[in-house]
Amino acid sequence: MQTITMIAAAGENNALGKDNDLLWHLPDDFKRFKELTTGHCIIMGRKTFESFPKPLPNRTHIIITRDTNYKVELPDCIVVHTFKDALKLCSGDEQPFIIGGGEIYAQGEKFADKLEITRVHEDFEADTFFPKVDEAVWQLMESEYHPKDERHNYDFTYLTYVRR
């Protein structure tokens, strides 16, 4: 059975990013993101895709955009124009990931079975936000705290939720 997972790092105020960039550098979170998403489809909006210096290795990038003229001529990168088309392309993947940005998370939440949230313990000024996690809809299954250290400027917690 397929499990559609939304994965994000978000501040206490649900901040995701500003000016199409992340607000923090958390190497252990990047490592976890890579471990979880490698070998899977990753669904994202055009702006999120364009924020990458290059496509992420060993993942199928499914880019959602309303721009019918938008093209990406790179291996493992597919452009679609609806969320349902993105999900159809993932039908053979047991765990596709929705990786952002804010609009894509808002559209994708109704399709998601699981949330993998890295909660960064700080409020941030941002222009993109993750949807509020409704505890009536989502049940917290796992929580793992990571303190601030020489490589991480913020404390954060990995949170795993499943749909109730």
N, C-alpha and C positions, 0 to 999 in steps of 0.2 A: 504494500500500500504506500502511496506517495504522501510525504509530509512536506508541505510548503512552509518554509521558514523565513521570517523576516529577521535580518541581522543588522544591528546598528550599535554605534557608540553614541550616547546622548548624555548631556549634562543633566543636573538635577532639574533644570527648567526645560528639559527636553530639547535643548539646543543641539543641533547637528553640525552646522557649519555657517560660514559667512563668506560672501564673495566667491562662492564655489570652491571653498577650501575647508579643510578640517581646522578645528580650534585647538588641537592638542597633538602631541606626539607621544604615543604609548606603544613602545616596541612589543611588549608582551601581548597587547591586544591585536596588533598587526599579525603576530605569529599565530594567535588563536584563529583570527579571521581566515588566514591562509590554510590552516589545518582543517577547518570546518568546510570551507568552500571549494578546495581543490578537487577537481574531478567532477564538479557539478555545474549545472546551469546557474548563471547569476543574472538576475533581471534588474535592470536599472533604467533610469531616465537618461536622456541625451546629455544633460549637463553633468551628471555624475560620470558618465563615460568620458566626456571631454576633460574632466579633471584629472584623469589618469595620464601619466607620462607615456604609457604604452599599455596595451591590453595585458591583463593579469594572466600569467602562464597557467596552462592546464585547466582552463575553465571556458565554458561556452558563454559568451557575452550576448545577452539579448537586450537590445536597446529599444526602449519605447519612446517614440516621438510623434507629435501631431504633424510634423513637417513631412509631407509626402515626397519631397524632393531630396530628403536627407539620405545620404549613402555612406557606407563604411566599407571600404575595399580591403579588409584585413581578414586573415583566417580566424575562425572561431568567433566572429562578430556578425550578428544578424540583426537587422533593423525591422521592427514591427510598429504598428500604429495603434494597437489596442492591447489592453492587459490580457484579454482572453486569447489573443493570438500568441502572446508571449507564453502563456501557460500551455497552449497546445504544443509548442515547440519543446516543452519540458516533459512531455508525457512519458518518455522513457527514462527519466531521472527520478530515482526514489526520493531525493531531497533537493529540489531546486531552492535557491536562495533569492530573496528580494533584498537588494542592497542599497536602495535609495534612488534619489533623494526624497525630500519631504513630500512632494506630490505623489510620487510612486508609492511611498509607504501608505499615504492616505487612501489611495486607490486599492492597494494590495492587501490591506488588513483583513478585509472580508473574505479573502481567499486563503489566508494564512492559518496554519494549524499550530504553529510554534513561534515563539519569539526568543531570540538570543540577543539580549541587551547587555552592553557594557555601560553601566551607569557611572559616569564620571562625577565625582562628588564635589561639584562646584557649579555655580550659575555662570552662564556665559552670554555675552552679547552676540546675537546671531540673526541671520535672516532666513534660516531653514530649521524646521523643528520636526521631531518625531511625534506621532500622535500620542496622546495621553493613554497610558496603559490602564484599561478599565478592569479592576479586580473582580467585577461581576462576570466578565467575559473570560479573563485570563487567570490561571492559577499558577502561582510561583512553585516551581518544582525543585530548583537548585539555586544556590547562592554561594559565590566564592569571592571573598574579599581580597583585594590586592592593595597593600599600602603604598604610599608615595615612597620613592627611593631615588638613588642617584640617576637612574635611567627614566624615571617617570615623575613628572612634576605634580601629578594629582593622584589622590587615592581613587580607586574605582572598584566596582563589584561586578562580576559576571552574573547575570540573572537569566535563568531559563524558565520561560512560561509555556504552558500548553493551554489550548482552548478548553474551557470547561464543558 
